[in-house]
Amino acid sequence: MTTEVPLPTSASPTARQVWTRARGVVLALALLAVAAVVIAVVRSDARHGELDPRSADRYGSRAVAELLADRGVDTRVVTTLEEASAAAKPDTTLLVAVPDLLTHRQQSRLHSGFADSGGRTVLVSAGSTSVDRLAPGVIADPATSFGSTLDPVCDLPAAVRAGSADTGGLRYTTAHLDADECYPSERLATLLRIPAATGGGDTVLLGAPDILLNDRLDEHGNASLALQLLGSRPHLVWYLPSLADASAASEEGRRSFFDLLPSGWLWGTAQLFVAAALAALWRARRLGPLVPERLPVAIRASETVEGRARLYRKANARDRAATALRSTTRTRLAPLVGVPVSRAHTPETLLPSLSTRLHGDGQALHDLLFGPPPGDDAALTTLAARLDALEREVRRP
């Protein structure tokens, strides 16, 4: 008597298998994280002090502040709305760097402060989110200019003396008839000067900050144009909007978390979800072929038959049980009467051969082998007995 020893099996993968499957994804995520950190470090270093007159890096504006100081213009940096509004005076030029960072309420308050001050206000790269409030009657075109270096093509004295300059960027149209539209790109101005209705002041919209940057100041007529726009009055107030400004707290507090996120982060997150779904679909379809595995114990055929029969009985699947019995009987009978197994389940082929062999009623054979499912368990038992009797009769010499 021999006893089969169960083979050790495990359904859970080992640590080595898990690492083999996941190492590609882990490596890709690690590279992505490293690349994100490197890009963030590089960009933060390159953009430090952008448009800040105290910064000497390539994107700072210390050079133009020094040149203005040589000509007797003092430059003062402010970071709050209260300071910027208080500085709007006839003898002062107010420069607003990146006006789009201001909230709608801040933009309205700032415009009220400088509208009738008699001084000059310079808006650098004012987009559609700020130009409506800071320069009513002006529309920012959603498409930027193709080139950065443009010719003045206007009668504004400062532009005529400066000549070509790097003003290409945002483009503007206006309904003000007395506005000076300079440095056009596709017939839209990238430098726009709008005289105030009263007080003798004006508002200048500059489509790009290039003429104020340290690394572009010595190119073309950038320095001349910058000095004329910012040096027309003895005082220059350089307003750098800050997210820490208390004037923005009340309005920002009513905004949701998603309103504070830049649109690029939202699109990036959506793309990550799409990529994850595609990766899951890709991996799910790579199930591979079935791998045969030896059973840990030997199971008798009779036990398998009994187990399947109990499942059929529990589910009242008499139709499936009858189909299995008839299909198996037809498969065994076909070779005995000279019918190919592939044609065993075709009544037109199998039944004539059986009728010839048994000299029986063809209709009765059809009902037995291809008839409807039994209605109850007794009928199923009778069907099984009749199929056994039919197979014994065909095998009888």
C-alpha positions as CSV (number, residue, x, y, z in Angstrom):
1,M,0.0,0.0,0.0
2,T,1.4,3.3,-1.0
3,T,0.6,6.7,0.4
4,E,1.0,9.8,-1.7
5,V,2.8,12.6,0.0
6,P,1.1,16.0,-0.6
7,L,3.3,18.4,-2.6
8,P,3.9,21.7,-0.9
9,T,2.1,24.5,-2.7
10,S,1.6,28.2,-2.0
11,A,-0.9,30.5,-3.5
12,S,0.8,33.7,-2.4
13,P,3.9,35.0,-4.3
14,T,7.3,35.2,-2.7
15,A,9.1,38.5,-1.9
16,R,11.4,37.8,-4.9
17,Q,8.5,37.4,-7.2
18,V,6.8,40.6,-5.9
19,W,10.0,42.6,-6.5
20,T,10.5,41.1,-9.9
21,R,7.0,42.2,-11.0
22,A,7.1,45.6,-9.3
23,R,10.7,46.8,-9.9
24,G,9.9,48.4,-13.2
25,V,7.1,50.5,-11.8
26,V,9.2,51.4,-8.7
27,L,12.2,52.4,-10.9
28,A,9.9,54.6,-13.1
29,L,8.4,56.3,-10.0
30,A,11.8,56.9,-8.5
31,L,13.1,58.5,-11.8
32,L,10.0,60.6,-12.0
33,A,10.5,61.9,-8.4
34,V,14.1,62.6,-9.0
35,A,13.4,64.5,-12.2
36,A,10.6,66.5,-10.5
37,V,13.0,67.5,-7.7
38,V,15.8,68.5,-10.1
39,I,13.4,70.5,-12.3
40,A,12.0,72.3,-9.2
41,V,15.4,73.1,-7.9
42,V,16.6,74.4,-11.3
43,R,13.5,76.5,-11.9
44,S,13.4,77.9,-8.4
45,D,17.1,79.0,-8.7
46,A,16.6,80.4,-12.2
47,R,13.5,82.4,-11.3
48,H,14.6,83.7,-8.0
49,G,13.8,87.4,-7.7
50,E,12.0,87.6,-11.0
51,L,11.2,91.3,-11.9
52,D,12.6,92.3,-8.5
53,P,14.6,95.6,-8.8
54,R,16.8,94.3,-5.9
55,S,17.8,91.1,-7.7
56,A,20.9,90.8,-9.8
57,D,20.2,87.4,-11.5
58,R,19.2,87.1,-15.1
59,Y,15.5,87.5,-14.4
60,G,15.9,90.3,-11.9
61,S,15.6,94.1,-12.7
62,R,18.4,95.6,-10.6
63,A,20.2,96.9,-13.7
64,V,17.3,99.2,-14.8
65,A,16.9,100.4,-11.1
66,E,20.6,101.4,-11.0
67,L,20.3,103.2,-14.3
68,L,17.2,105.1,-13.1
69,A,19.1,106.0,-9.8
70,D,21.9,107.5,-11.9
71,R,19.2,109.8,-13.5
72,G,17.8,110.9,-10.1
73,V,14.8,108.5,-10.0
74,D,14.5,106.7,-6.6
75,T,13.0,103.2,-6.7
76,R,11.0,101.8,-3.7
77,V,9.7,98.2,-3.6
78,V,6.3,97.5,-2.0
79,T,4.5,94.2,-1.5
80,T,1.1,95.2,-0.2
81,L,-1.9,96.7,-1.8
82,E,-2.2,99.5,0.9
83,E,1.4,100.6,0.1
84,A,0.8,100.6,-3.6
85,S,-2.4,102.5,-3.4
86,A,-0.9,105.1,-1.1
87,A,2.0,105.6,-3.5
88,A,-0.2,106.7,-6.4
89,K,0.7,110.4,-6.8
90,P,1.3,112.8,-9.6
91,D,5.1,112.7,-9.2
92,T,5.2,108.9,-9.0
93,T,5.3,106.0,-11.5
94,L,3.6,102.9,-10.1
95,L,4.8,99.6,-11.7
96,V,2.7,96.6,-11.1
97,A,4.6,93.3,-11.8
98,V,2.3,90.4,-12.8
99,P,-1.1,92.0,-12.1
100,D,-2.8,88.6,-12.6
101,L,-1.6,87.5,-9.2
102,L,-4.0,90.1,-7.6
103,T,-7.5,89.0,-6.6
104,H,-10.5,90.7,-8.3
105,R,-11.1,92.8,-5.2
106,Q,-7.5,93.9,-5.1
107,Q,-7.5,94.9,-8.7
108,S,-10.6,97.0,-8.3
109,R,-9.1,98.8,-5.2
110,L,-5.8,99.4,-6.9
111,H,-7.5,100.9,-10.0
112,S,-9.6,103.2,-7.8
113,G,-6.3,104.4,-6.1
114,F,-4.4,105.3,-9.3
115,A,-7.2,106.2,-11.8
116,D,-7.2,109.9,-11.0
117,S,-3.9,110.2,-9.2
118,G,-2.2,112.1,-12.1
119,G,0.8,109.7,-12.1
120,R,1.8,106.9,-14.4
121,T,0.9,103.3,-13.9
122,V,2.8,100.6,-15.8
123,L,1.1,97.1,-15.9
124,V,3.5,94.4,-16.9
125,S,2.0,91.4,-18.6
126,A,-1.5,92.1,-17.6
127,G,-3.7,89.2,-18.9
128,S,-7.4,88.8,-19.4
129,T,-8.0,88.1,-15.6
130,S,-6.7,91.6,-14.6
131,V,-6.9,94.0,-17.6
132,D,-10.7,94.4,-17.4
133,R,-10.4,96.0,-13.9
134,L,-7.1,97.7,-14.1
135,A,-7.5,99.1,-17.6
136,P,-11.3,99.3,-18.5
137,G,-11.9,99.4,-22.2
138,V,-8.8,97.3,-23.0
139,I,-9.0,93.6,-24.1
140,A,-6.1,91.2,-23.8
141,D,-5.9,88.9,-26.8
142,P,-5.6,85.2,-25.8
143,A,-2.9,84.6,-28.4
144,T,0.6,86.0,-27.8
145,S,2.8,87.5,-30.5
146,F,5.0,85.2,-32.6
147,G,8.2,87.4,-32.4
148,S,9.7,89.1,-29.3
149,T,11.6,91.9,-31.1
150,L,9.2,94.4,-32.7
151,D,9.3,97.9,-34.3
152,P,7.4,100.8,-32.7
153,V,5.1,101.8,-35.6
154,C,3.5,104.6,-33.6
155,D,4.0,108.3,-32.7
156,L,4.7,107.8,-29.0
157,P,8.0,109.8,-28.4
158,A,9.4,107.2,-26.0
159,A,8.9,104.4,-28.6
160,V,10.2,106.4,-31.5
161,R,13.4,107.3,-29.7
162,A,13.9,103.7,-28.5
163,G,13.3,102.0,-31.8
164,S,12.9,98.2,-31.9
165,A,12.5,96.5,-28.5
166,D,11.6,93.2,-27.0
167,T,8.0,93.9,-26.2
168,G,6.5,90.8,-27.9
169,G,4.2,88.9,-25.6
170,L,0.6,89.7,-24.7
171,R,-1.3,91.8,-27.2
172,Y,-4.0,94.4,-26.6
173,T,-6.9,96.1,-28.3
174,T,-8.7,99.1,-27.0
175,A,-11.8,101.3,-27.6
176,H,-9.9,104.4,-26.4
177,L,-9.6,106.7,-29.4
178,D,-6.7,108.7,-28.0
179,A,-4.6,105.6,-27.0
180,D,-1.1,105.1,-28.3
181,E,-0.8,101.6,-29.8
182,C,2.8,100.7,-30.3
183,Y,5.0,97.7,-31.3
184,P,2.2,95.9,-33.1
185,S,2.2,92.1,-33.8
186,E,-0.4,91.0,-36.3
187,R,-2.0,94.5,-36.0
188,L,-2.4,94.2,-32.2
189,A,-0.3,96.4,-29.9
190,T,2.1,94.9,-27.4
191,L,2.6,98.3,-25.8
192,L,-0.4,100.4,-25.1
193,R,-0.6,103.9,-23.5
194,I,-4.0,105.2,-22.3
195,P,-4.2,108.8,-21.1
196,A,-6.3,109.4,-18.0
197,A,-9.6,111.3,-18.5
198,T,-8.5,113.8,-15.8
199,G,-5.4,114.6,-13.9
200,G,-2.8,114.3,-16.6
201,G,-1.8,110.8,-15.7
202,D,-1.7,107.7,-17.9
203,T,-1.7,103.9,-17.9
204,V,0.9,101.9,-19.9
205,L,0.3,98.2,-20.6
206,L,3.5,96.3,-21.4
207,G,2.9,92.9,-23.1
208,A,6.2,91.3,-21.9
209,P,8.7,92.0,-19.1
210,D,11.8,91.5,-21.3
211,I,12.9,95.1,-21.5
212,L,13.1,95.2,-17.6
213,L,15.2,92.0,-17.2
214,N,18.9,92.2,-16.5
215,D,19.9,89.9,-19.3
216,R,17.9,91.7,-22.0
217,L,18.4,95.3,-21.0
218,D,21.4,95.8,-23.3
219,E,19.7,94.5,-26.4
220,H,18.0,96.6,-29.1
221,G,16.3,99.6,-27.6
222,N,15.2,97.9,-24.4
223,A,17.2,100.1,-22.0
224,S,16.0,103.3,-23.7
225,L,12.4,102.3,-23.7
226,A,12.5,101.1,-20.0
227,L,14.2,104.3,-18.8
228,Q,11.7,106.5,-20.6
229,L,8.6,104.6,-19.4
230,L,9.8,104.4,-15.8
231,G,11.8,107.6,-15.5
232,S,9.2,110.2,-16.5
233,R,8.6,111.1,-12.8
234,P,11.1,111.4,-9.9
235,H,9.7,108.5,-7.9
236,L,9.2,104.9,-8.9
237,V,7.1,102.5,-6.7
238,W,7.7,98.9,-7.8
239,Y,4.8,96.8,-6.6
240,L,5.5,93.1,-6.3
241,P,2.2,91.3,-5.5
242,S,2.5,88.8,-2.7
243,L,0.3,85.9,-1.6
244,A,1.0,86.9,2.0
245,D,-0.7,90.3,1.5
246,A,-3.5,90.6,4.1
247,S,-5.8,92.4,1.7
248,A,-6.2,89.1,-0.2
249,A,-7.0,87.0,2.9
250,S,-10.7,87.8,3.0
251,E,-11.3,86.9,-0.6
252,E,-9.0,84.0,-0.7
253,G,-10.7,82.5,2.4
254,R,-13.9,82.0,0.4
255,R,-12.2,80.2,-2.4
256,S,-12.0,76.4,-2.3
257,F,-8.9,74.3,-2.3
258,F,-9.2,73.5,-6.0
259,D,-9.5,77.2,-6.9
260,L,-6.0,77.8,-5.3
261,L,-4.4,75.0,-7.4
262,P,-2.8,76.1,-10.7
263,S,-4.6,74.6,-13.7
264,G,-1.4,72.8,-14.7
265,W,-1.6,70.7,-11.5
266,L,-5.2,69.7,-12.2
267,W,-4.5,68.7,-15.7
268,G,-1.4,66.8,-14.6
269,T,-3.4,64.9,-11.9
270,A,-6.0,64.0,-14.5
271,Q,-3.3,62.7,-16.9
272,L,-1.8,60.6,-14.0
273,F,-5.2,59.0,-13.4
274,V,-5.6,58.2,-17.1
275,A,-2.1,56.7,-17.2
276,A,-2.8,54.6,-14.2
277,A,-6.0,53.3,-15.7
278,L,-4.2,52.4,-19.0
279,A,-1.4,50.7,-17.0
280,A,-4.0,48.7,-15.1
281,L,-5.7,47.6,-18.3
282,W,-2.4,46.7,-19.9
283,R,-1.3,44.6,-16.9
284,A,-4.7,43.0,-16.6
285,R,-4.6,41.6,-20.1
286,R,-1.2,39.9,-19.5
287,L,-2.5,37.0,-17.6
288,G,-0.5,34.5,-19.6
289,P,-1.3,30.8,-20.4
290,L,-2.6,28.4,-17.8
291,V,0.2,26.5,-15.9
292,P,-0.7,22.9,-15.0
293,E,0.0,22.0,-11.4
294,R,0.0,18.6,-9.7
295,L,-2.6,18.2,-7.1
296,P,-1.4,17.7,-3.6
297,V,-3.6,14.6,-3.1
298,A,-5.1,11.9,-5.4
299,I,-8.8,12.2,-6.0
300,R,-10.9,9.3,-7.2
301,A,-13.0,9.8,-10.3
302,S,-16.1,8.7,-8.5
303,E,-15.7,11.4,-5.9
304,T,-15.4,14.1,-8.6
305,V,-18.6,12.8,-10.2
306,E,-20.4,12.8,-6.9
307,G,-19.2,16.3,-6.1
308,R,-20.3,17.7,-9.4
309,A,-23.7,15.9,-9.1
310,R,-24.3,17.5,-5.7
311,L,-23.5,20.9,-7.2
312,Y,-26.0,20.3,-10.0
313,R,-28.6,19.2,-7.6
314,K,-28.1,22.1,-5.2
315,A,-28.5,24.5,-8.2
316,N,-31.5,22.6,-9.6
317,A,-29.4,22.4,-12.9
318,R,-31.2,19.4,-14.4
319,D,-30.8,20.9,-17.8
320,R,-27.1,21.1,-17.5
321,A,-26.9,17.6,-16.0
322,A,-29.0,16.2,-18.8
323,T,-26.9,17.9,-21.5
324,A,-23.7,16.5,-20.0
325,L,-25.1,13.0,-19.9
326,R,-26.4,13.1,-23.5
327,S,-23.3,14.7,-24.9
328,T,-21.0,12.1,-23.3
329,T,-23.3,9.2,-24.5
330,R,-23.3,10.6,-28.1
331,T,-19.5,10.9,-28.0
332,R,-19.1,7.3,-26.9
333,L,-21.7,5.9,-29.3
334,A,-20.5,7.6,-32.5
335,P,-17.3,5.5,-33.0
336,L,-19.3,2.3,-32.3
337,V,-21.6,3.0,-35.3
338,G,-18.9,4.4,-37.6
339,V,-19.6,8.1,-37.2
340,P,-16.7,10.6,-36.6
341,V,-16.6,12.1,-33.2
342,S,-16.7,15.5,-34.7
343,R,-20.2,14.6,-36.1
344,A,-21.5,12.9,-33.0
345,H,-23.7,15.9,-32.0
346,T,-25.4,16.2,-35.4
347,P,-28.8,14.4,-35.4
348,E,-28.8,14.0,-39.2
349,T,-25.6,12.0,-39.1
350,L,-25.8,10.1,-35.8
351,L,-29.4,8.9,-35.7
352,P,-29.6,7.1,-39.1
353,S,-26.5,5.1,-38.2
354,L,-28.0,4.2,-34.8
355,S,-31.4,3.2,-36.3
356,T,-29.7,0.9,-38.7
357,R,-27.7,-0.8,-36.0
358,L,-30.6,-1.2,-33.6
359,H,-33.5,-1.4,-36.0
360,G,-35.4,0.9,-33.7
361,D,-37.6,3.9,-33.8
362,G,-35.7,7.0,-35.0
363,Q,-38.0,9.4,-33.2
364,A,-37.5,7.7,-29.9
365,L,-33.8,7.8,-30.3
366,H,-34.0,11.5,-31.1
367,D,-36.0,12.2,-28.0
368,L,-33.5,10.2,-25.9
369,L,-30.3,11.8,-27.3
370,F,-31.5,15.3,-28.3
371,G,-34.8,15.8,-26.5
372,P,-35.8,18.5,-24.0
373,P,-34.4,18.6,-20.5
374,P,-36.2,16.5,-17.8
375,G,-38.8,18.2,-15.6
376,D,-37.8,16.7,-12.3
377,D,-35.2,14.5,-10.6
378,A,-37.1,11.3,-11.3
379,A,-37.2,12.1,-15.0
380,L,-33.4,12.8,-14.9
381,T,-32.8,9.5,-13.2
382,T,-34.9,7.7,-15.8
383,L,-33.0,9.5,-18.6
384,A,-29.6,8.3,-17.2
385,A,-30.9,4.8,-17.0
386,R,-32.1,4.8,-20.6
387,L,-28.9,6.2,-21.8
388,D,-26.9,3.4,-20.1
389,A,-29.3,0.8,-21.5
390,L,-28.8,2.3,-25.0
391,E,-25.1,2.2,-24.8
392,R,-25.1,-1.4,-23.5
393,E,-27.3,-2.4,-26.4
394,V,-25.1,-0.8,-29.0
395,R,-22.0,-2.5,-27.5
396,R,-23.7,-5.9,-27.5
397,P,-22.1,-8.1,-30.2
